Amino acid sequence: MNKKESSALKDILIVTCITLASGILLGFVYNITKGPIAREKEAARIASEQEVFADAKEFQTLPDTEGEGFQAAFENALAESDVTGVKLNSVDTAGSVDGAELGYVVDVTDSDGYGGDIQIMVGVRTEGEEPVINGISFLALSETAGMGMKAKEPPFKDQFVDLPALSRIEYVKDGKTEANEIDAISGATITTDAVTDAVNGAILAVETIKEGAK
């Protein structure tokens, strides 16, 4: 082996050692951080559930919504509606201190946001004569600052409180006049549309649950 070949082999060994060391270090860091990250996500989820159902004392995952049968029924409901870009993540029941069911908390993502996925929690109260939206909370929002990010602010977000959940929510640009309407965010129609579709997806999920219970 000449000097040139020896130098090349040495370089290869150095690069290999660096790569292995980097891989081991990344694995070590991942194992250290995955626990805190998971706990942080769970804490954010719990906070979001409590935000949309402040009077609920417990939240429990609804197992029936995780099966293929429910998912297929939900996808059919989406296909028959004009709701697009929606993915259902999970559904929890919201219960009172005495165990009575107050409604549902639906975790849903819409992929049609201006800046990417918009993930929200939607509270749907079903204990009354007619279901109503109890509120929404954002788990992921990466829209344009000063425009789409206004979706997280009360003037827009609070419009979803006490909206009827028997019909689809619609957004308008010239002043709402109907009970199922909200005012769009000025200059952020795409964000408004994505959030509205996500909420309508949550309504469809609850309707699918009710249909399955009949």
C-alpha positions in Angstrom: 0.0 0.0 0.0 1.5 3.3 -1.0 1.3 6.6 0.9 -1.7 7.9 -1.1 -3.7 4.7 -0.5 -2.8 4.7 3.2 -3.9 8.4 3.6 -7.3 7.6 1.9 -7.9 4.6 4.2 -7.1 6.8 7.2 -9.6 9.4 6.0 -12.3 6.7 5.6 -11.7 5.4 9.1 -11.8 8.9 10.6 -15.1 9.6 8.8 -16.5 6.3 9.8 -15.6 6.8 13.5 -17.1 10.3 13.4 -20.3 9.0 11.9 -20.6 6.2 14.5 -19.9 8.6 17.3 -22.5 11.0 16.0 -25.1 8.3 15.7 -24.4 7.1 19.3 -24.6 10.7 20.6 -27.9 11.4 18.8 -29.4 8.1 20.1 -28.3 9.1 23.6 -29.8 12.6 23.3 -33.0 11.1 21.9 -33.4 8.7 24.8 -32.8 11.5 27.3 -35.3 14.0 25.7 -38.1 11.7 24.5 -39.5 11.3 28.0 -39.8 15.1 28.7 -41.0 15.8 25.1 -43.8 13.2 25.5 -44.8 14.6 28.9 -44.8 18.1 27.4 -47.1 17.0 24.6 -49.4 15.2 27.0 -49.5 18.3 29.2 -50.4 20.5 26.2 -53.1 18.0 25.3 -54.6 18.0 28.8 -54.5 21.8 28.9 -56.3 22.0 25.5 -59.0 19.6 26.6 -59.6 21.7 29.8 -59.7 24.9 27.7 -62.5 23.6 25.6 -64.4 21.9 28.4 -63.5 23.8 31.6 -66.3 22.2 33.6 -65.3 18.7 32.8 -63.5 16.7 35.5 -62.2 13.8 33.5 -61.5 12.9 29.9 -61.4 9.4 28.5 -60.5 8.1 25.1 -63.5 6.6 23.2 -62.2 3.2 22.1 -64.9 2.8 19.4 -63.5 5.7 17.4 -60.2 3.9 17.0 -61.6 0.9 15.0 -61.6 0.5 11.3 -65.4 0.5 11.2 -65.7 4.0 12.7 -62.8 5.4 10.6 -64.5 4.1 7.4 -67.9 5.6 8.4 -66.2 8.9 9.2 -64.3 8.9 5.9 -67.6 8.3 4.1 -69.2 11.2 6.0 -66.3 13.5 4.9 -66.6 12.3 1.3 -70.3 13.2 1.3 -69.6 16.7 2.7 -67.6 19.7 1.4 -65.2 19.3 4.2 -61.6 18.8 2.9 -58.1 18.2 4.2 -59.3 16.8 7.5 -57.8 14.0 9.6 -59.3 12.7 12.8 -56.7 12.0 15.5 -58.8 11.0 18.5 -62.0 11.5 20.4 -62.3 11.7 24.1 -65.4 11.9 26.2 -65.8 14.8 28.7 -67.3 13.8 32.0 -68.6 15.6 35.0 -67.6 15.0 38.6 -70.5 12.6 39.0 -69.6 10.7 35.9 -72.3 12.2 33.6 -71.2 12.6 30.0 -71.0 16.3 29.0 -69.9 15.8 25.4 -66.8 15.1 23.4 -63.4 16.6 22.8 -62.3 15.9 19.2 -58.6 16.2 18.2 -58.5 16.9 14.4 -56.0 18.2 11.9 -56.6 20.1 8.7 -53.8 20.0 6.2 -54.9 22.9 4.1 -53.6 25.7 6.3 -51.5 28.4 4.6 -48.4 27.4 6.7 -49.1 23.7 6.9 -51.1 21.5 9.2 -53.5 23.1 11.7 -54.3 20.8 14.6 -57.1 21.8 17.0 -59.2 20.4 19.9 -62.9 21.0 19.5 -65.3 20.6 22.4 -68.8 19.5 21.4 -71.4 19.7 24.2 -74.1 17.1 23.8 -75.9 17.1 27.2 -78.6 19.6 26.1 -81.4 19.3 23.6 -79.1 20.2 20.7 -75.3 19.8 20.4 -73.2 23.0 20.4 -69.5 23.8 20.0 -68.1 24.4 23.4 -64.9 26.0 22.2 -61.7 25.3 20.3 -58.0 25.2 21.2 -54.9 25.0 19.0 -52.3 22.3 19.3 -50.4 23.3 16.1 -50.6 26.5 14.1 -47.9 27.8 11.8 -49.6 30.5 9.9 -48.3 34.0 8.9 -47.6 36.3 11.9 -50.1 39.1 12.1 -52.5 37.4 9.7 -53.3 33.7 10.0 -51.8 33.5 13.5 -54.8 35.7 14.6 -56.8 32.5 14.6 -55.4 31.9 18.1 -56.7 35.3 19.4 -60.1 35.7 21.1 -61.8 37.9 18.5 -61.6 35.0 16.1 -61.4 31.9 18.3 -64.2 32.9 20.7 -66.6 33.0 17.8 -66.8 29.2 17.9 -68.2 29.2 21.5 -71.9 28.1 21.6 -72.2 27.7 17.9 -74.9 25.1 16.9 -73.4 21.8 15.9 -76.3 20.5 13.9 -75.3 22.2 10.8 -71.9 23.1 9.1 -70.1 26.2 10.3 -69.6 28.7 7.6 -67.4 31.8 7.4 -68.4 35.1 5.8 -66.4 38.3 4.9 -69.1 40.9 5.2 -70.6 40.4 8.7 -72.2 37.3 10.1 -76.0 37.1 10.1 -76.8 33.5 10.8 -76.2 31.4 14.0 -73.8 29.0 12.3 -71.6 31.8 10.8 -68.3 33.3 11.9 -66.4 36.3 10.6 -63.3 35.4 8.5 -59.9 36.7 9.5 -59.1 39.7 7.3 -56.4 38.8 4.8 -56.3 35.2 6.0 -59.1 33.4 4.1 -57.0 30.2 3.7 -56.5 29.9 7.5 -60.1 30.7 8.2 -61.2 28.0 5.8 -58.9 25.4 7.3 -60.0 26.1 10.8 -63.7 26.0 9.8 -63.2 22.7 8.0 -61.4 21.3 11.0 -64.4 22.3 13.3 -66.8 20.8 10.7 -64.8 17.7 10.7 -65.2 17.4 14.5 -69.0 17.9 14.1 -69.0 15.1 11.5 -67.1 12.9 13.9 -69.7 13.4 16.7 -72.5 12.8 14.2 -70.8 9.5 13.2 -70.6 8.5 16.9 -74.3 9.2 17.3 -75.2 7.3 14.2 -73.2 4.3 15.4 -75.0 4.4 18.7 -78.5 4.1 17.1 
